[in-house]
Amino acid sequence: MLKRYPPRKAIVISALFFGLIHLNPWQALPAFCIGLLLGWVFTKQILSFRDYYTCYQ
């Protein structure tokens, strides 16, 4: 999704799908929030790895 959409939009869309897949209203909102957090951590990790790799290449 990061190739098609900007990072924020991709994170929100994937977190929304992650929340909806649980099909339980009591789990959907916490799953959505966890999906946002995991998406944010993933993009920060990938971006920092790219920066590190390009600096020391």
N, C-alpha and C positions, 0 to 999 in steps of 0.2 A: 504494500500500500504506500510505502514511502516514495516509491518511484512515480506514482500517479498523483498523490496529494501532498500538500505541505505537512510537516510533522504534527502540528496541532490537530488538524482535521483527521489525519490517519489515526492518531491516538484516540480521539473521541469516537470515531466510527468503530474501531476495533473494541474499545471498552463497552460501547453500546451493545455490540453483538455478544460480547462476553457476558454482560448482564442479562440480556434477553435469553440466552441459551439455558439459563438456570430455571426459567419458567415458574418460579416461585416468587411472588411479589416481595416476600420478606427477605429473599436472598438477592433479588435483582439489583437493588440500590447499593448494598455493600459490595457486590461483585462488580458493579460499574465503577465504583470508587477504587477498588483494588486494581481493576483493569487500567484506569487512568494512571495510577501510581506505577504499575509495572511498565506501562508504555512509556512513561516519562523516564523511568530509570533506564530502560532499554535504549531509548534514543540518546540519552546523555552518555551512556556507556559506549555506544557505537561511535558517536561523534568524538568523544575523547580518544578512543582507540585510533580513529582516522587521523586526528591531529598528532598523536604520538607517533604513529607510523610514518606520516609524511615528514615530520621534523627530523627523525632519525634514520631516514632512508638514504 
